[in-house]
Amino acid sequence: MQQISPTHSRIGWIGTGVMGASMCGHLLNAGYAVTLYTRTQPKAQPLLDRGSTWADSPSAVCALSDAIITMVGFPADVREVYFGPQGLIAGAKPGSILIDMTSTDPSLSREIADAASARGLQALDAPVSGGDLGARNAALSIMIGGEAAAVDRARPLFERLGKTIVHQGEAGAGQQAKLCNQIVIAGTMIGVCESLLYGYTAGLNLNHVLTSIGSGAAACWTLDNLAPKILQRDFNPGFFVEHFVKDMGIALDDAKRMGFTLPGLALAYELYRTVIALGHGRSGTHALLLALEELSRTRLTPQSSSR
């Protein structure tokens, strides 16, 4: 089959949330004809204003698409989009390629791949890392599971969305690589937030602290991009806490299925459940600070960086 190209391929896009809208916009910029569906049509209006076409259901997207990308919220949403009465598995034309970029359960990705193959379709799981910033800048890391031929066919799409594109293995392997990513982020976020609370309590200038530790062995993306937001108590999301908790739960379940435990991740999972209980499920992942403040009975104020 030919590689996907704006000269002969039509794209379907389902899901226009914090990251999906920016990602879809990159394909419009590249000259692809795009047909859109999302549960809340007003969220898609900026993309419709730029020339994309609205469809009333996932199956309606199929009629106008050669490749269909989904970027939704939870495994239940993925299952509905693919297997529901108006879903992609039943509606896609033979030869179509289905690409799920949602972070979801590896077993669901394998189920989708098997069902797609039985109907003459190709399917890939291709979750991403990089948050809203990576989505806006087309700088995402894309982790792909599925057949190599399908990865090669879809590569032009991935190259419009990300900087790091790695085929991890068979169906579900992309999701498992993304879970590895989330495990690292969970532990790192605890360290960053606890470091800032410690520095604050010790009376340090936190801007000076970040300059020092961000240039040493502790250097990481979270320190560079989220610690400054924490200092200003800006908890706007690049990635929702509730979605992060979903990912951690999937990782814990998959580890249990394989017969081992992840105690560090289990701790982060419980701390993030506290963030949700505090009413911040739709805040960014760096809102973990709020749970740690609750436990330590202190509060890092926006002025703390100049103490």
Backbone torsions as a table, in degrees:
resi	resn	phi	psi	omega
1	MET	NA	148.1	179.1
2	GLN	-67.4	149.6	170.6
3	GLN	-62.2	149.6	175.0
4	ILE	-64.2	134.9	-177.7
5	SER	-150.3	146.7	177.6
6	PRO	-65.0	-15.9	-179.4
7	THR	-78.1	-24.8	-176.9
8	HIS	-141.4	6.6	-176.9
9	SER	-122.2	136.2	175.4
10	ARG	-105.6	140.1	-174.0
11	ILE	-110.8	135.6	169.0
12	GLY	-103.5	141.3	179.7
13	TRP	-133.1	129.0	-179.1
14	ILE	-126.4	115.0	179.1
15	GLY	109.5	112.6	-177.3
16	THR	-127.6	57.6	179.3
17	GLY	-86.3	-151.1	-175.1
18	VAL	-54.7	-40.7	-178.4
19	MET	-101.0	-37.8	-173.7
20	GLY	-59.4	-37.8	-177.8
21	ALA	-64.0	-44.6	178.5
22	SER	-64.1	-42.3	-178.2
23	MET	-63.4	-45.4	177.4
24	CYS	-61.2	-38.3	178.9
25	GLY	-59.3	-35.1	178.8
26	HIS	-64.5	-35.8	179.4
27	LEU	-71.3	-36.5	173.4
28	LEU	-61.8	-42.6	179.0
29	ASN	-61.5	-30.2	-179.2
30	ALA	-81.4	-3.1	175.9
31	GLY	96.5	8.9	178.2
32	TYR	-75.6	143.1	167.8
33	ALA	-79.0	123.4	-172.6
34	VAL	-121.5	132.1	171.9
35	THR	-110.6	131.9	-170.2
36	LEU	-114.8	144.2	163.7
37	TYR	-141.7	136.9	170.9
38	THR	-150.5	155.6	-175.2
39	ARG	-65.4	-28.3	-179.1
40	THR	-116.1	96.6	-172.2
41	GLN	-57.6	-38.1	179.7
42	PRO	-56.3	-29.0	177.8
43	LYS	-64.4	-25.9	-178.5
44	ALA	-89.2	-5.8	-171.7
45	GLN	-58.2	-42.3	178.3
46	PRO	-58.8	-35.2	178.3
47	LEU	-74.4	-34.8	175.4
48	LEU	-65.4	-38.4	178.1
49	ASP	-64.1	-23.6	-179.5
50	ARG	-91.3	4.1	172.3
51	GLY	114.9	-0.9	176.1
52	SER	-74.7	165.2	-176.5
53	THR	-111.0	137.5	179.8
54	TRP	-86.2	141.0	171.2
55	ALA	-125.6	151.3	-173.2
56	ASP	-89.0	-5.2	-178.7
57	SER	-162.9	163.5	174.7
58	PRO	-57.0	-41.9	-179.4
59	SER	-64.9	-31.9	176.5
60	ALA	-68.5	-32.1	174.0
61	VAL	-61.4	-40.0	-176.7
62	CYS	-57.5	-38.5	-174.9
63	ALA	-62.4	-23.0	-175.3
64	LEU	-115.9	17.8	-170.6
65	SER	-137.2	143.6	173.1
66	ASP	-99.7	-29.4	175.6
67	ALA	-132.7	135.1	-176.5
68	ILE	-125.5	125.6	-179.3
69	ILE	-110.3	132.0	176.9
70	THR	-115.5	138.0	179.0
71	MET	-145.0	81.2	-174.3
72	VAL	-113.7	-158.4	-168.4
73	GLY	-100.3	-61.4	-168.7
74	PHE	-124.2	162.4	177.9
75	PRO	-52.9	-36.9	178.1
76	ALA	-62.5	-36.2	177.3
77	ASP	-66.9	-43.3	178.0
78	VAL	-59.6	-46.9	-178.7
79	ARG	-60.4	-41.8	-179.8
80	GLU	-64.6	-43.4	-178.1
81	VAL	-64.9	-36.3	-177.2
82	TYR	-90.1	-38.3	-171.2
83	PHE	-115.3	-2.4	-179.7
84	GLY	-68.9	174.1	-178.0
85	PRO	-56.8	-30.4	178.0
86	GLN	-110.1	32.7	-170.5
87	GLY	-85.4	173.3	-174.3
88	LEU	-74.4	-37.2	-177.1
89	ILE	-60.5	-44.0	179.7
90	ALA	-77.1	-28.7	-170.9
91	GLY	-96.1	-21.0	-174.0
92	ALA	-71.8	145.5	178.3
93	LYS	-76.3	144.2	175.2
94	PRO	-52.0	137.6	-177.8
95	GLY	93.7	-11.9	177.8
96	SER	-69.8	155.0	175.7
97	ILE	-115.0	130.4	-178.5
98	LEU	-109.2	126.2	-175.4
99	ILE	-125.8	110.3	177.7
100	ASP	-95.6	114.7	180.0
101	MET	-102.2	5.9	172.4
102	THR	-69.0	147.4	168.6
103	SER	-82.9	114.3	-173.5
104	THR	-144.4	-170.4	-175.9
105	ASP	-75.5	128.4	178.8
106	PRO	-55.2	-35.6	-179.6
107	SER	-66.1	-33.3	176.5
108	LEU	-68.5	-39.0	176.8
109	SER	-61.9	-40.3	177.7
110	ARG	-66.3	-38.0	177.8
111	GLU	-63.5	-42.1	177.9
112	ILE	-62.7	-44.9	-179.0
113	ALA	-61.1	-41.9	180.0
114	ASP	-65.7	-43.9	-179.7
115	ALA	-66.1	-38.3	178.9
116	ALA	-65.3	-45.9	-179.2
117	SER	-59.5	-37.9	-179.3
118	ALA	-65.6	-20.3	-179.3
119	ARG	-108.5	13.9	178.1
120	GLY	76.4	27.0	179.3
121	LEU	-112.0	161.0	169.7
122	GLN	-106.9	145.8	180.0
123	ALA	-139.2	139.6	176.8
124	LEU	-131.5	142.4	164.9
125	ASP	-100.9	128.8	-172.9
126	ALA	-143.2	61.2	178.1
127	PRO	-65.1	161.8	-172.2
128	VAL	-129.9	160.7	171.9
129	SER	-131.8	146.4	-179.7
130	GLY	138.3	-11.4	175.2
131	GLY	65.0	-165.2	-176.9
132	ASP	-63.6	-34.2	180.0
133	LEU	-65.8	-46.8	177.6
134	GLY	-62.8	-37.2	178.1
135	ALA	-65.6	-44.6	-179.6
136	ARG	-63.7	-36.3	-175.1
137	ASN	-94.3	6.7	-177.1
138	ALA	52.5	41.9	-175.2
139	ALA	-121.0	25.5	-176.2
140	LEU	-69.9	155.1	165.7
141	SER	-95.1	123.9	-174.6
142	ILE	-113.7	123.4	-176.4
143	MET	-111.4	118.9	-165.1
144	ILE	-117.8	134.3	171.2
145	GLY	-119.1	141.0	179.4
146	GLY	139.3	-175.2	-177.0
147	GLU	-71.5	142.6	-176.8
148	ALA	-59.5	-36.9	-178.8
149	ALA	-63.5	-38.5	178.5
150	ALA	-70.0	-37.2	176.9
151	VAL	-61.1	-45.9	179.1
152	ASP	-62.3	-39.6	-179.8
153	ARG	-63.8	-38.3	-176.2
154	ALA	-90.2	-4.9	-173.4
155	ARG	-54.1	-40.1	178.7
156	PRO	-57.5	-32.3	176.1
157	LEU	-68.9	-47.7	-179.5
158	PHE	-60.1	-36.9	-178.5
159	GLU	-68.2	-20.5	174.7
160	ARG	-82.5	-13.1	-173.0
161	LEU	-112.0	-24.2	-172.7
162	GLY	-143.9	169.4	178.2
163	LYS	-102.3	-32.3	-177.7
164	THR	-118.1	114.3	-174.3
165	ILE	-125.8	112.1	-174.2
166	VAL	-129.7	126.0	172.7
167	HIS	-81.1	112.7	-173.1
168	GLN	-84.8	-23.4	-177.1
169	GLY	147.6	-152.1	-175.6
170	GLU	-70.1	175.9	-178.9
171	ALA	-51.4	133.5	-178.3
172	GLY	95.0	-20.4	-177.6
173	ALA	-68.9	-32.1	175.7
174	GLY	-62.0	-42.8	178.7
175	GLN	-64.4	-39.9	-179.5
176	GLN	-68.1	-35.9	174.9
177	ALA	-64.0	-39.0	177.8
178	LYS	-64.6	-35.8	177.0
179	LEU	-65.4	-36.6	173.3
180	CYS	-57.6	-42.7	178.1
181	ASN	-59.7	-44.7	-176.8
182	GLN	-69.0	-33.6	177.4
183	ILE	-62.9	-43.6	178.0
184	VAL	-62.7	-45.7	-178.3
185	ILE	-61.9	-41.7	-177.8
186	ALA	-59.2	-48.8	-180.0
187	GLY	-67.5	-39.8	179.9
188	THR	-62.9	-40.6	-177.6
189	MET	-65.1	-36.9	175.0
190	ILE	-59.7	-47.6	-178.9
191	GLY	-61.3	-43.3	-179.3
192	VAL	-64.2	-48.4	-177.1
193	CYS	-66.7	-41.5	179.0
194	GLU	-67.3	-35.5	177.1
195	SER	-61.1	-44.6	-179.6
196	LEU	-66.6	-39.2	177.6
197	LEU	-64.9	-40.5	178.0
198	TYR	-64.1	-47.7	-180.0
199	GLY	-61.4	-38.7	178.5
200	TYR	-63.3	-47.9	-178.2
201	THR	-64.7	-32.1	178.5
202	ALA	-77.4	-7.2	177.9
203	GLY	83.7	20.6	-178.4
204	LEU	-82.0	156.9	169.4
205	ASN	-77.9	110.0	-171.4
206	LEU	-71.1	-26.8	173.5
207	ASN	-63.4	-41.4	177.9
208	HIS	-65.4	-40.4	178.0
209	VAL	-59.5	-46.2	-178.5
210	LEU	-64.5	-36.3	176.7
211	THR	-60.2	-41.3	-177.7
212	SER	-73.9	-53.6	-173.1
213	ILE	-76.1	-24.3	177.0
214	GLY	-73.0	-10.3	178.1
215	SER	-108.5	3.7	-178.7
216	GLY	-113.5	-153.4	-175.6
217	ALA	-67.9	-18.2	179.7
218	ALA	-84.5	-2.2	-176.9
219	ALA	-53.5	134.8	178.1
220	CYS	-165.9	167.5	-179.0
221	TRP	-60.6	-40.0	-177.0
222	THR	-63.1	-43.1	176.6
223	LEU	-62.1	-42.7	-176.1
224	ASP	-69.0	-41.0	-168.6
225	ASN	-104.8	-29.1	-175.1
226	LEU	-109.4	-30.4	178.7
227	ALA	-58.7	-43.1	176.6
228	PRO	-59.8	-34.8	176.7
229	LYS	-67.6	-38.9	178.0
230	ILE	-59.6	-42.4	-178.9
231	LEU	-61.1	-28.4	178.5
232	GLN	-97.2	5.1	-176.5
233	ARG	54.1	40.0	175.1
234	ASP	-96.9	99.7	-176.1
235	PHE	-105.2	23.3	175.3
236	ASN	-60.5	144.7	-169.4
237	PRO	-84.1	136.7	158.7
238	GLY	-99.2	-24.7	176.3
239	PHE	-154.1	127.0	-172.8
240	PHE	-67.7	141.8	172.9
241	VAL	-55.5	-44.3	-176.4
242	GLU	-63.3	-32.3	176.5
243	HIS	-73.7	-34.6	178.4
244	PHE	-66.7	-41.7	176.7
245	VAL	-61.7	-40.0	175.4
246	LYS	-57.5	-47.2	-178.7
247	ASP	-64.1	-43.1	179.1
248	MET	-63.0	-39.5	177.9
249	GLY	-63.1	-40.0	177.7
250	ILE	-63.4	-43.5	-179.9
251	ALA	-62.9	-42.8	179.1
252	LEU	-63.7	-40.6	179.0
253	ASP	-67.1	-40.9	-178.9
254	ASP	-67.7	-38.1	176.3
255	ALA	-63.1	-42.4	178.3
256	LYS	-61.5	-40.3	177.9
257	ARG	-60.7	-35.8	-179.4
258	MET	-84.6	-6.0	170.9
259	GLY	93.9	25.5	175.8
260	PHE	-143.6	172.7	-175.9
261	THR	-117.4	157.5	177.4
262	LEU	-126.6	80.0	-173.4
263	PRO	-63.6	-35.7	178.1
264	GLY	-65.0	-43.5	178.5
265	LEU	-66.1	-37.2	178.4
266	ALA	-60.8	-38.3	176.9
267	LEU	-64.6	-47.6	179.6
268	ALA	-60.7	-40.1	179.5
269	TYR	-58.2	-45.4	-179.6
270	GLU	-67.8	-38.7	177.6
271	LEU	-63.2	-41.8	179.9
272	TYR	-70.5	-30.0	173.3
273	ARG	-64.2	-31.7	174.3
274	THR	-65.9	-39.1	176.7
275	VAL	-58.0	-43.6	178.1
276	ILE	-63.9	-42.5	178.9
277	ALA	-61.8	-28.2	177.1
278	LEU	-79.8	-0.5	176.4
279	GLY	92.8	20.1	-174.7
280	HIS	-119.9	34.5	177.9
281	GLY	-63.7	-25.2	-179.7
282	ARG	-100.5	11.2	173.1
283	SER	-85.7	173.3	178.0
284	GLY	-75.6	164.6	-175.2
285	THR	-61.5	-24.8	179.9
286	HIS	-72.4	-5.7	173.4
287	ALA	-67.7	-0.4	170.3
288	LEU	-52.5	-30.3	177.8
289	LEU	-50.0	-37.3	-174.6
290	LEU	-64.1	-38.5	177.5
291	ALA	-68.6	-39.9	-180.0
292	LEU	-68.8	-35.9	174.3
293	GLU	-62.2	-41.2	-179.9
294	GLU	-60.8	-42.3	-179.1
295	LEU	-71.5	-35.6	-176.0
296	SER	-92.3	-6.5	179.4
297	ARG	56.6	44.2	174.5
298	THR	-138.9	168.9	-179.5
299	ARG	-143.5	121.2	177.5
300	LEU	-80.0	116.5	-176.2
301	THR	-90.3	158.2	179.4
302	PRO	-57.7	-24.2	-178.6
303	GLN	-84.6	-3.0	-171.5
304	SER	-63.6	-24.2	-176.8
305	SER	-69.4	-14.1	-178.4
306	SER	-115.8	15.8	-179.0
307	ARG	-63.7	NA	NA
